[in-house]
Amino acid sequence: MVIMNKNIEILIDGIKNVVGNRLLSVILYGSYVDQTESKTSDINLMVVIEQLTAIDLKKMHSAIKKWQKSSAGLPVFMGKTEWFASSDVYPMEYADIKDRHSILYGEDIVLDLKIDKCHLRLQCESETKNLLIRLRQGYVANSSDNKITGELIVNSSKSLVAIFKTVLRLTSDEKVSNDKNEIINKVSSLIGLDAEVFAKILEFRDNKKAIRSNEYDLIIQKLIDSIYDVLKYVDKINTCKEV
């Protein structure tokens, strides 16, 4: 059970003071659901409001300003109709929320969400292609800068973990683990990737000595090759079940 952070309580009260009973639901999702008091966990909030207006957003400014001083990242604000109509546009994000969330206020509007695997596969393919393009562009522009190249490896790995989770959702009806190493090992076995490389990159995210700068070229090449292999695999998936 999630322990309510005092800053979250203050934020919810501030939003309620503006929109009153039009506040439908406040949803906590992501790593903070499992690591309630971790200083390194992001606090990701989805705020769903009946008939959300620009005036509502303006009036909530002071509450959000206080929130930003205490926590990283803005909440995501949506209207009720938009929330229920967006699962086909953001199926990867909605699937993550469905698997790992806590209702902090109001209705459980996550419980009955249906994620169409056709939509999920399409977004997964799009995100994989975009990641491959970003990685190539980032490397051709910054390959002489070790600091930026290191950041490129880290950022690419974050996107790739989300893609790996989606691959598992597309190929199995089992709930996907939140353990990154388990996710990597399963997808590497499924597609035929080098799991050791990804394990090393995960370690690099917390310990910059895990990969030496003279290894960056090799790591980038293996990332590009692996992402392309994932892209080819996802392109062949043909399933339209709901999860």
C-alpha atoms as one frame of an Amber mdcrd trajectory, in Angstrom:
protein
   0.000   0.000   0.000   1.291   3.451  -0.950   2.103   5.788   1.920   0.799
   9.241   1.007   3.599  11.747   0.670   2.728  14.996   2.467   3.498  16.998
  -0.664   1.056  14.855  -2.649  -1.667  15.528  -0.080  -1.026  19.277  -0.327
  -1.156  19.106  -4.132  -4.451  17.185  -4.171  -5.980  19.653  -1.715  -4.831
  22.530  -3.917  -6.431  20.956  -6.994  -9.661  20.201  -5.103  -9.854  23.829
  -3.983  -9.968  24.836  -7.641 -12.137  22.187  -9.321 -14.136  20.814  -6.369
 -16.172  17.710  -7.140 -15.058  17.794 -10.777 -11.817  16.120  -9.653 -12.512
  12.583 -10.867  -9.287  10.760 -10.003  -5.632  11.196  -9.038  -3.488   8.242
 -10.087   0.050   7.529  -8.944   2.028   5.387 -11.381   5.600   4.289 -11.972
   8.477   3.454  -9.636   7.159   5.420  -6.652   4.269   2.943  -6.357   6.767
   0.267  -5.300   9.367   2.501  -3.624   7.191   4.805  -1.601   9.950   6.657
   0.205  12.819   6.362  -2.267  14.464   9.704  -2.965  15.394   8.541  -6.450
  11.900   7.435  -7.476   9.990   9.726  -9.783   6.564  10.786  -8.538   4.358
  10.395 -11.604   0.781  11.618 -11.232  -2.178  11.528 -13.598  -4.942  14.013
 -12.693  -8.299  13.484 -14.415 -10.900  16.247 -14.187 -14.450  16.522 -15.489
 -14.559  19.185 -18.212 -11.010  20.461 -17.714 -10.608  24.106 -18.781  -7.747
  26.546 -19.285  -9.135  28.603 -16.395  -8.756  25.520 -14.149  -5.115  25.232
 -15.164  -4.478  28.910 -14.495  -6.071  28.739 -11.055  -4.029  25.644 -10.164
  -0.751  27.438 -10.932   0.113  28.268  -7.313  -0.499  24.674  -6.169   1.640
  23.335  -9.018   4.398  25.847  -8.288   4.620  24.575  -4.702   4.646  20.995
  -5.989   7.518  21.683  -8.372   9.630  23.046  -5.527   9.307  19.760  -3.625
   9.143  17.157  -6.411  10.419  16.618  -9.949   8.012  16.611 -12.842   4.582
  18.032 -13.542   1.441  15.932 -13.152  -0.323  15.001 -16.379  -3.751  16.656
 -16.591  -6.589  15.193 -18.656 -10.308  15.663 -19.041 -12.578  12.677 -18.379
 -13.528  12.121 -22.027  -9.912  12.448 -23.126  -8.748   9.871 -20.570 -11.154
   7.194 -21.747 -10.532   7.968 -25.419  -6.721   7.844 -25.299  -5.919   4.169
 -24.717  -5.613   3.643 -28.481  -3.129   6.535 -28.784  -0.987   5.770 -25.716
  -1.384   2.002 -25.234   2.199   1.530 -23.968   1.750   4.209 -21.305  -1.733
   2.994 -20.369  -0.503  -0.599 -20.082   2.244   0.570 -17.703  -0.263   2.513
 -15.621  -2.631  -0.451 -15.516   0.135  -2.768 -14.280   1.629  -0.384 -11.731
  -0.579   2.251 -10.158  -2.353   3.397  -7.028  -5.529   5.493  -6.822  -4.755
   8.353  -4.460  -8.083  10.113  -4.822 -11.492   9.459  -6.365 -12.630   6.750
  -8.747 -10.594   3.797  -9.960 -10.729   4.676 -13.651  -7.881   2.264 -14.448
  -9.521  -1.029 -13.470 -11.696  -1.445 -16.570  -9.196  -0.137 -19.117  -8.851
  -2.350 -22.180  -5.601  -2.244 -24.142  -5.887  -3.440 -27.727  -2.794  -5.392
 -28.774  -3.145  -4.054 -32.315  -2.677  -0.520 -30.987   0.066  -1.712 -28.647
   2.074  -3.309 -31.446   1.713  -0.240 -33.657   2.999   2.133 -30.985   5.794
  -0.271 -30.070   6.978  -0.355 -33.682   6.775   3.436 -33.923   8.670   3.976
 -30.643  11.366   1.478 -31.691  11.869   3.178 -35.060  12.013   6.591 -33.419
  14.556   5.343 -30.859  16.760   3.968 -33.644  16.614   7.281 -35.502  17.338
   9.321 -32.363  20.296   7.111 -31.463  21.839   7.391 -34.929  21.285  11.143
 -35.094  22.577  11.680 -31.581  25.717   9.687 -32.284  26.548  11.266 -35.635
  26.203  14.721 -34.038  28.039  14.020 -30.754  30.373  11.029 -31.166  33.401
  13.187 -30.302  31.878  14.215 -26.957  32.187  11.383 -24.412  29.849  13.021
 -21.918  27.001  13.395 -24.413  27.654   9.916 -25.804  27.360   8.484 -22.294
  24.065  10.305 -21.821  22.897   8.959 -25.175  23.570   5.392 -24.018  21.669
   5.938 -20.764  18.676   7.643 -22.390  18.456   5.005 -25.108  18.459   2.240
 -22.505  15.528   3.849 -20.659  13.429   3.896 -23.813  14.500   0.365 -24.678
  13.330  -1.043 -21.333   9.841   0.373 -22.021   9.916  -1.219 -25.468  11.087
  -4.551 -24.009   8.160  -4.541 -21.572   5.798  -3.999 -24.486   7.348  -6.874
 -26.447   6.615  -9.156 -23.484   3.022  -7.899 -23.296   2.598  -8.615 -27.005
   3.964 -12.143 -26.778   2.447 -13.300 -23.489  -0.672 -12.805 -21.382   1.362
 -12.933 -18.160   1.826  -9.775 -16.107   5.179  -8.183 -16.897   7.681  -7.902
 -14.058   9.075  -4.508 -13.070  12.528  -6.022 -12.555  14.665  -4.567 -15.361
  17.160  -7.447 -15.405  14.355  -9.990 -15.659  12.786  -8.024 -18.514  16.102
  -7.841 -20.348  16.845 -11.532 -19.909  13.414 -12.603 -21.159  13.474 -10.404
 -24.258  17.099 -11.237 -25.018  16.228 -14.928 -24.921  13.115 -14.354 -27.026
  14.796 -12.340 -29.782  18.393 -13.516 -29.479  20.050 -10.395 -28.056  23.187
 -10.054 -25.932  21.769  -9.732 -22.398  25.203  -9.014 -20.913  25.473  -5.770
 -22.878  22.174  -4.504 -21.486  23.089  -5.590 -17.966  26.273  -3.556 -18.319
  24.307  -0.532 -19.560  21.922  -0.809 -16.600  24.893  -0.803 -14.261  26.298
   2.195 -16.150  23.156   4.190 -15.334  24.151   4.136 -11.646  27.899   3.682
 -11.949  29.648   5.598 -14.730  32.752   3.451 -14.284  30.877   0.364 -15.513
  31.636   1.310 -19.131  34.929   2.952 -20.095  34.879   5.763 -22.647  36.926
   3.671 -25.072  34.059   1.141 -25.064  31.416   3.647 -26.147  31.777   2.927
 -29.872  31.197  -0.785 -29.342  28.255  -0.215 -26.987  26.597   2.200 -29.433
  27.022  -0.296 -32.267  25.505  -3.093 -30.199  22.616  -0.826 -29.192  21.905
   0.058 -32.819  22.079  -3.597 -33.876  19.843  -4.699 -30.998  17.225  -2.013
 -31.583  17.113  -2.976 -35.255  16.652  -6.644 -34.293  13.797  -5.651 -31.973
  12.231  -3.605 -34.766  12.307  -6.576 -37.149  10.793  -8.816 -34.464   7.966
  -6.410 -33.599   7.196  -5.904 -37.278   6.381  -9.614 -37.591   4.034  -9.764
 -34.593   0.430 -10.101 -35.697  -2.006 -10.185 -32.815  -5.150  -8.250 -31.978
  -6.231  -9.541 -28.571  -7.076  -7.286 -25.661  -5.028  -7.358 -22.445
